[in-house]
């Protein structure tokens, strides 16, 4: 197949759910991390709801690939679940899917401001695609996926994820209330995005609560701080209870909130470190810094295959994680 030959790309409807789920099952079997995407009935409901939008590519009528965008907040979307049938790879299908979603699903949405993607750290093709379309590094999530959830994963060690993103509209300077190592990482992300840091700070912020999410198939518990039920004062105790049986924890902290520095400091003392900076990723669409803590041996640099552009980020994230573990042990 030559690039563009017999290729048709369109936005999916609920009637495509069976084919989309079938392609995921064909590549991942029973190991896919989110079972709702291999369940046609559940996927049909997601497509009908509008917060998940797929582009599908067919070659001579046969489904060759698919890619989704999923709403994370009012302004933030994630490019996710990209999958191209092996026989159709290296023929421009991924780029066609990306462009179709961008032009047909996101640009017409006036609320959309930013989108991001998580690339498996040993899938260099997806990293090259991100660089080709202008995505910039936002972070590195350590041990994000169990190896069983990744097509072609070797061994039993969990697989990390490179987080990259692109702005849909010009971004104003961002306020940062965080300090220390986490602030340095946030500033590096913003500099790579071409966005400055504002000297202004907020004098007061709304009370912070905690919204909990869990992904049992990933062994993940995720705490999102913002305007949510639950007192922030109980975060440490709640997090300890929520993490029982979980191998990985994330906490999203609104990066401009006046209490951000204190919250980050308390989390670093119990082993958390920088994971990613997500513009518009908060519960109310505010920017957040995602802190992470992975139980068990941390992944090393040789467990990841990354483009040279991303090696400084890898080294910084691994160094921060090592320091956080040391500080926790000494506390």
C-alpha positions as semicolon CSV with decimal commas, in nm:
position;residue;x (nm);y (nm);z (nm)
1;X;0,000;0,000;0,000
2;X;0,135;0,344;-0,090
3;X;0,065;0,648;0,130
4;X;-0,284;0,777;0,058
5;X;-0,375;0,485;-0,169
6;X;-0,728;0,366;-0,095
7;X;-0,719;0,548;0,243
8;X;-1,042;0,689;0,386
9;X;-1,042;0,870;0,720
10;X;-1,353;0,996;0,900
11;X;-1,488;1,058;1,249
12;X;-1,639;0,747;1,403
13;X;-2,000;0,703;1,506
14;X;-2,144;0,473;1,770
15;X;-2,197;0,217;1,493
16;X;-1,818;0,180;1,464
17;X;-1,785;0,055;1,823
18;X;-1,768;-0,314;1,732
19;X;-1,488;-0,263;1,478
20;X;-1,288;-0,032;1,709
21;X;-1,310;-0,274;2,001
22;X;-1,226;-0,564;1,770
23;X;-0,902;-0,403;1,650
24;X;-0,794;-0,338;2,011
25;X;-0,870;-0,699;2,106
26;X;-0,679;-0,825;1,802
27;X;-0,363;-0,641;1,910
28;X;-0,383;-0,663;2,291
29;X;-0,594;-0,968;2,364
30;X;-0,721;-0,959;2,722
31;X;-0,438;-0,738;2,847
32;X;-0,577;-0,397;2,751
33;X;-0,567;-0,161;3,047
34;X;-0,919;-0,017;3,015
35;X;-1,175;-0,293;2,957
36;X;-1,446;-0,047;2,850
37;X;-1,262;0,004;2,521
38;X;-1,283;-0,364;2,428
39;X;-1,652;-0,380;2,524
40;X;-1,854;-0,264;2,221
41;X;-2,159;-0,169;2,430
42;X;-1,952;0,045;2,671
43;X;-1,759;0,199;2,381
44;X;-2,081;0,278;2,197
45;X;-2,199;0,470;2,504
46;X;-1,870;0,663;2,520
47;X;-1,894;0,760;2,153
48;X;-2,255;0,868;2,189
49;X;-2,167;1,083;2,494
50;X;-1,926;1,308;2,305
51;X;-1,636;1,317;2,552
52;X;-1,460;1,046;2,350
53;X;-1,422;1,102;1,975
54;X;-1,251;0,858;1,742
55;X;-1,113;0,889;1,393
56;X;-1,106;0,566;1,197
57;X;-0,904;0,490;0,886
58;X;-1,007;0,230;0,632
59;X;-0,811;0,097;0,338
60;X;-1,032;-0,052;0,068
61;X;-1,311;-0,075;0,326
62;X;-1,106;-0,260;0,590
63;X;-1,036;-0,090;0,924
64;X;-0,663;-0,007;0,917
65;X;-0,627;0,219;1,222
66;X;-0,792;0,436;1,481
67;X;-0,714;0,717;1,723
68;X;-0,919;0,892;1,991
69;X;-0,935;1,225;2,166
70;X;-1,077;1,222;2,518
71;X;-1,191;1,523;2,720
72;X;-0,996;1,566;3,046
73;X;-1,130;1,906;3,145
74;X;-1,326;2,183;2,973
75;X;-1,013;2,306;2,791
76;X;-0,788;1,997;2,785
77;X;-0,809;1,689;2,562
78;X;-0,589;1,383;2,534
79;X;-0,486;1,217;2,210
80;X;-0,499;0,848;2,300
81;X;-0,557;0,489;2,194
82;X;-0,377;0,523;1,862
83;X;-0,357;0,187;1,691
84;X;-0,265;0,095;1,334
85;X;-0,299;-0,258;1,201
86;X;0,053;-0,401;1,144
87;X;0,003;-0,444;0,769
88;X;-0,090;-0,074;0,735
89;X;0,195;0,077;0,936
90;X;0,453;0,317;0,790
91;X;0,208;0,441;0,526
92;X;0,089;0,770;0,676
93;X;-0,216;0,631;0,858
94;X;-0,113;0,771;1,198
95;X;-0,055;1,119;1,058
96;X;-0,387;1,111;0,872
97;X;-0,573;1,013;1,190
98;X;-0,399;1,284;1,394
99;X;-0,476;1,555;1,139
100;X;-0,838;1,450;1,101
101;X;-0,904;1,461;1,476
102;X;-0,730;1,795;1,509
103;X;-0,922;1,959;1,226
104;X;-1,261;1,790;1,263
105;X;-1,294;1,719;1,637
106;X;-1,082;1,977;1,822
107;X;-1,046;2,298;1,625
108;X;-1,426;2,342;1,588
109;X;-1,456;2,314;1,969
110;X;-1,413;2,672;2,088
111;X;-1,345;2,560;2,446
112;X;-1,046;2,342;2,348
113;X;-0,716;2,506;2,447
114;X;-0,456;2,230;2,473
115;X;-0,409;1,861;2,412
116;X;-0,155;1,604;2,522
117;X;-0,055;1,244;2,458
118;X;0,121;0,968;2,649
119;X;0,375;0,773;2,443
120;X;0,518;0,441;2,556
121;X;0,886;0,498;2,626
122;X;1,002;0,217;2,398
123;X;0,773;0,306;2,105
124;X;1,003;0,544;1,920
125;X;0,760;0,570;1,626
126;X;0,502;0,752;1,839
127;X;0,772;0,981;1,980
128;X;0,888;1,067;1,630
129;X;0,530;1,132;1,527
130;X;0,487;1,370;1,822
131;X;0,801;1,559;1,727
132;X;0,690;1,572;1,363
133;X;0,362;1,742;1,455
134;X;0,523;1,990;1,696
135;X;0,447;1,833;2,035
136;X;0,669;1,936;2,326
137;X;0,762;1,736;2,636
138;X;0,545;1,790;2,946
139;X;0,677;1,512;3,169
140;X;0,760;1,146;3,222
141;X;0,529;0,913;3,415
142;X;0,734;0,632;3,568
143;X;0,603;0,276;3,560
144;X;0,270;0,398;3,425
145;X;0,156;0,077;3,255
146;X;0,205;-0,286;3,353
147;X;0,399;-0,461;3,075
148;X;0,097;-0,682;3,006
149;X;-0,101;-0,376;2,895
150;X;0,140;-0,277;2,617
151;X;0,160;-0,433;2,275
152;X;0,507;-0,573;2,218
153;X;0,632;-0,508;2,574
154;X;0,931;-0,721;2,669
155;X;0,968;-0,867;3,017
156;X;0,760;-0,806;3,327
157;X;0,881;-0,458;3,429
158;X;0,624;-0,177;3,418
159;X;0,647;0,062;3,123
160;X;0,688;0,438;3,156
161;X;0,514;0,707;2,950
162;X;0,650;1,021;2,788
163;X;0,392;1,303;2,808
164;X;0,392;1,555;2,522
165;X;0,149;1,831;2,432
166;X;0,053;2,110;2,194
167;X;-0,140;2,432;2,240
168;X;-0,442;2,504;2,021
169;X;-0,444;2,875;2,105
170;X;-0,171;3,119;2,216
171;X;-0,100;3,076;2,589
172;X;-0,057;3,364;2,832
173;X;0,223;3,361;3,089
174;X;0,154;3,114;3,371
175;X;0,162;3,184;3,742
176;X;0,365;2,933;3,946
177;X;0,330;2,904;4,323
178;X;0,546;2,591;4,350
179;X;0,912;2,602;4,455
180;X;1,234;2,401;4,449
181;X;1,290;2,108;4,214
182;X;0,925;2,097;4,108
183;X;0,928;2,462;4,007
184;X;1,245;2,408;3,803
185;X;1,076;2,125;3,613
186;X;0,762;2,333;3,548
187;X;0,970;2,625;3,423
188;X;1,160;2,392;3,186
189;X;0,830;2,264;3,041
190;X;0,694;2,615;2,994
191;X;1,018;2,732;2,835
192;X;0,999;2,443;2,585
193;X;0,640;2,544;2,506
194;X;0,753;2,904;2,451
195;X;0,543;3,026;2,745
196;X;0,677;3,265;3,006
197;X;0,631;3,259;3,383
198;X;0,436;3,550;3,528
199;X;0,583;3,736;3,828
200;X;0,231;3,766;3,969
201;X;0,108;3,532;4,242
202;X;-0,238;3,470;4,380
203;X;-0,297;3,607;4,729
204;X;-0,589;3,376;4,801
205;X;-0,745;3,071;4,645
206;X;-1,057;2,867;4,680
207;X;-1,052;2,591;4,943
208;X;-0,895;2,275;4,807
209;X;-1,063;1,938;4,817
210;X;-0,974;1,599;4,675
211;X;-1,143;1,406;4,396
212;X;-1,032;1,042;4,384
213;X;-0,999;0,826;4,077
214;X;-0,868;0,471;4,053
215;X;-0,760;0,245;3,768
216;X;-0,737;-0,102;3,921
217;X;-0,609;-0,259;3,598
218;X;-0,310;-0,022;3,617
219;X;-0,265;-0,050;3,994
220;X;-0,310;0,328;4,000
221;X;-0,477;0,565;4,244
222;X;-0,512;0,928;4,133
223;X;-0,589;1,224;4,360
224;X;-0,693;1,549;4,191
225;X;-0,685;1,860;4,410
226;X;-0,922;2,145;4,340
227;X;-1,282;2,245;4,401
228;X;-1,397;1,902;4,513
229;X;-1,560;1,737;4,815
230;X;-1,323;1,622;5,086
231;X;-1,095;1,829;5,306
232;X;-0,737;1,874;5,186
233;X;-0,618;1,851;5,545
234;X;-0,683;1,477;5,533
235;X;-0,493;1,418;5,208
236;X;-0,202;1,228;5,363
237;X;-0,422;0,989;5,561
238;X;-0,669;0,946;5,276
239;X;-0,388;0,886;5,030
240;X;-0,232;0,621;5,253
241;X;-0,565;0,438;5,273
242;X;-0,641;0,479;4,903
243;X;-0,300;0,344;4,807
244;X;-0,350;0,013;4,986
245;X;-0,286;-0,245;4,716
246;X;-0,188;0,019;4,458
247;X;0,160;0,021;4,308
248;X;0,140;0,375;4,169
249;X;-0,004;0,704;4,296
250;X;-0,050;1,042;4,128
251;X;-0,149;1,370;4,288
252;X;-0,243;1,668;4,068
253;X;-0,176;2,000;4,246
254;X;-0,306;2,331;4,100
255;X;0,026;2,497;4,020
256;X;-0,077;2,858;4,087
257;X;-0,278;2,799;4,406
258;X;-0,131;2,978;4,711
259;X;-0,113;2,646;4,898
260;X;0,066;2,464;4,615
261;X;0,418;2,497;4,758
262;X;0,313;2,364;5,098
263;X;0,122;2,072;4,945
264;X;0,411;1,979;4,718
265;X;0,655;2,000;5,008
266;X;0,444;1,765;5,218
267;X;0,416;1,517;4,931
268;X;0,790;1,524;4,861
269;X;0,851;1,430;5,223
270;X;0,656;1,106;5,169
271;X;0,832;1,008;4,847
272;X;0,649;1,196;4,569
273;X;0,836;1,375;4,290
274;X;0,769;1,558;3,963
275;X;0,582;1,366;3,695
276;X;0,439;1,621;3,451
277;X;0,303;1,974;3,407
278;X;-0,043;1,975;3,245
279;X;-0,188;2,305;3,124
280;X;-0,565;2,322;3,189
281;X;-0,552;1,979;3,355
282;X;-0,725;2,066;3,683
283;X;-1,080;2,002;3,798
284;X;-1,177;2,359;3,701
285;X;-0,944;2,377;3,399
286;X;-0,649;2,528;3,588
287;X;-0,287;2,419;3,527
288;X;-0,163;2,136;3,748
289;X;0,166;1,973;3,832
290;X;0,134;1,596;3,859
291;X;0,343;1,437;4,132
292;X;0,408;1,063;4,122
293;X;0,520;0,786;4,351
294;X;0,591;0,435;4,232
295;X;0,627;0,151;4,481
296;X;0,895;-0,107;4,416
297;X;1,222;-0,067;4,228
298;X;1,215;0,249;4,015
299;X;1,277;0,208;3,641
300;X;1,629;0,290;3,526
301;X;1,742;0,481;3,218
302;X;1,814;0,159;3,025
303;X;1,447;0,056;3,060
304;X;1,344;0,340;2,827
305;X;1,415;0,410;2,463
306;X;1,375;0,783;2,409
307;X;1,473;1,030;2,141
308;X;1,779;1,235;2,230
309;X;1,555;1,541;2,279
310;X;1,397;1,374;2,582
311;X;1,706;1,236;2,761
312;X;1,757;1,547;2,983
313;X;1,395;1,517;3,099
314;X;1,442;1,144;3,170
315;X;1,753;1,210;3,377
316;X;1,589;1,494;3,571
317;X;1,276;1,291;3,655
318;X;1,478;0,987;3,763
319;X;1,707;1,205;3,975
320;X;1,407;1,373;4,143
321;X;1,250;1,035;4,217
322;X;1,575;0,908;4,372
323;X;1,608;1,221;4,587
324;X;1,246;1,196;4,704
325;X;1,301;0,834;4,810
326;X;1,618;0,929;4,997
327;X;1,448;1,221;5,173
328;X;1,157;0,999;5,269
329;X;1,392;0,740;5,417
330;X;1,570;1,008;5,619
331;X;1,252;1,178;5,743
